[in-house]
Amino acid sequence: MKARTFGRHLREGAKSLSRNGWMTFASASAVTVTLLLVGVFLTLMLNLNHVAKLIENDVEIRVHVDPAATDEEQSAIEKKLKAISRVDTVSFSSKDKELKSLIDSMGEEGKAFEPFEQQNPLNDVFIVKTKTPNDVAKVATEVEKYSNVTNVQYGQGEVEKLFNVLEVARNIGIALIIGLLFTAMFLISNTIKITIVARREEIEIMRLVGATNLFIRWPFFIEGLLLGLLGSVVPIGVLIGVYTFVFNQSEPKFNGYFELLPTFPFTLQIALLLAVVGGFIGVWGSMLSVRKFLKK
């Protein structure tokens, strides 16, 4: 396409927006609200996914060794653990280290356990990390059958519930985002339809003098693109400002307990994504309307 022709299409698309001022405002406002909701759900979902991965990666299996087990039997347990295909790493924690960790974790109250340093009642422990979080329960069930293993801990029941809740939350988030995007496309499509009806005589004349369907479509494509981009400006600004504020406020308060995605490059990625999504649904909505009209 020649630059001159494209310039003409660009001017026509922009004129159409100004010509239908109130409809443009209503459609852009609806797209703004829709994209804002999409951005909020997307931000929540991505951060939920990030936190879920951190939690999932922290899930470990603690294999307690029978105090009566010999060094050879303990070594045999370690070899069997490392031989499991689903296991990623195996580390050893002595009962003395376990007691020290218990005392340190309880602060001042932990001093009550210091007398046990002479006669430590705890077990040596193998800490097992699986290759994927979903393998934890399977590996734990297998390890429970080993001889000289007194207990296997991995948060049984709670881990499965956590994984199920996270999966449901992800699916709901995806469904809501898809629904909102289709709503935005419907709104833009209706706006373009009104524009086409208002200019139907002009379009018919263009067709009579030999204008191709593609030539007729271009101004409407650009109008839809501009509507989508216009509707993405406010959501981008709001989400960047609010997310940056929330991140700065939450980081010192929840450090070590709850970790949000860093503002950069996350906010830039969200901004680009919303702009692309806005432009895409604008063009797609206009394509649906123009295609139906030109088929008549």
C-alpha positions, -999 to +999 in steps of 0.1 A: +000+000+000+013+035-009+020+059+019-004+084+004-032+059+003-025+048+039-025+085+050-059+088+034-072+058+053-057+071+086-074+105+081-107+089+073-105+067+104-097+096+126-125+118+110-150+090+117-141+091+154-146+128+156-177+127+134-194+102+159-182+120+190-207+106+216-206+071+202-168+072+201-168+084+237-193+058+248-174+030+231-140+041+242-153+044+278-168+009+276-135-004+263-117+015+291-138-002+318-134-036+301-096-033+297-093-020+333-111-051+345-090-073+322-059-056+336-069-060+372-078-097+367-046-103+347-025-086+374-041-106+401-038-139+382-001-134+372+008-125+408-013-154+421+006-176+397+039-162+409+030-167+446+017-202+438+050-211+421+070-198+452+047-219+475+049-249+452+087-247+451+089-246+489+069-278+493+093-305+505+091-340+519+107-346+553+118-382+557+124-391+594+150-419+599+145-445+626+170-436+655+179-473+656+190-474+620+227-480+614+249-458+592+247-484+564+209-485+566+207-447+566+230-446+535+207-472+519+177-449+524+195-420+509+205-440+478+169-452+473+156-416+476+181-404+450+172-432+427+135-421+424+129-406+390+106-379+403+131-367+429+152-336+421+174-332+453+180-350+485+197-333+515+205-345+550+197-328+582+211-343+614+190-344+646+213-318+662+207-295+633+170-301+635+170-292+672+190-261+666+166-250+639+136-256+662+152-236+690+161-207+667+126-206+651+109-202+684+130-172+696+129-167+734+105-197+739+130-219+721+153-218+752+130-242+769+143-269+745+180-263+752+181-290+779+174-316+752+207-309+736+223-335+758+197-361+750+182-352+716+148-368+710+146-358+674+154-379+643+178-374+615+159-362+585+163-364+547+148-334+530+135-343+495+126-319+467+106-333+438+110-322+401+074-309+400+051-301+430+025-325+418+049-354+424+051-347+461+022-369+472+033-398+449+069-398+462+058-395+498+035-425+495+064-445+480+089-435+507+065-443+535+070-480+526+107-479+532+122-498+561+138-477+589+116-447+580+094-437+610+076-407+595+071-389+562+058-353+564+048-330+535+016-313+546-006-342+535-041-330+526-032-293+529-009-295+498-035-311+477-061-285+488-037-257+480-030-270+445-067-275+438-076-240+450-048-224+429-059-244+398-095-233+402-085-196+407-064-197+375-092-212+355-118-187+368-094-158+360-088-171+325-125-175+319-133-140+332-106-124+310-119-142+279-154-131+286-144-095+291-124-094+259-154-107+239-176-080+256-151-053+244-151-067+209-189-067+208-190-030+220-165-019+193-183-039+167-216-022+174-199+012+172-184+004+138-218-008+126-234+025+135-206+043+115-211+020+085-249+026+085-243+064+087-219+062+057-237+035+037-245+058+008-208+068+006-197+032+007-222+022-021-208+050-043-173+038-036-183+003-047-200+016-078-168+035-090-148+003-085-133+006-050-123-028-037-136-043-004-101-040+011-099-003+002-133+003+019-123-017+049-091+001+058-106+033+073-129+011+095-099-011+106-080+020+116-111+034+134-114+002+154-076+002+161-078+038+174-108+030+195-090+001+211-058+021+217-078+050+231-096+028+255-063+013+267-047+046+278-065+051+311-063+014+322-025+015+316-020+046+336-042+035+365-027+000+367+009+013+366+002+039+393-018+016+416+005-014+412+036+006+419+020+021+451+008-013+463+042-029+456+061-002+475+037-004+504+036-042+506+073-050+502+085-040+536+054-054+554+052-088+538+089-094+530+095-131+532+058-140+534+042-126+503+062-115+473+046-096+444+062-095+409+087-066+407+073-034+392+098-035+363+095-051+339+060-063+350+042-029+346+058-024+312+047-059+301+011-052+313+011-018+295+022-033+262-002-062+266-032-040+272-022-017+243-019-048+220-051-063+233-070-030+229-058-026+193-065-062+185-101-063+198-107-029+181-095-043+147-113-076+152-146-059+162-144-037+131-136-067+108-167-085+120-190-055+113-175-046+079-174-082+067-212-086+074-220-053+056-199-060+025-215-094+021-249-078+016 
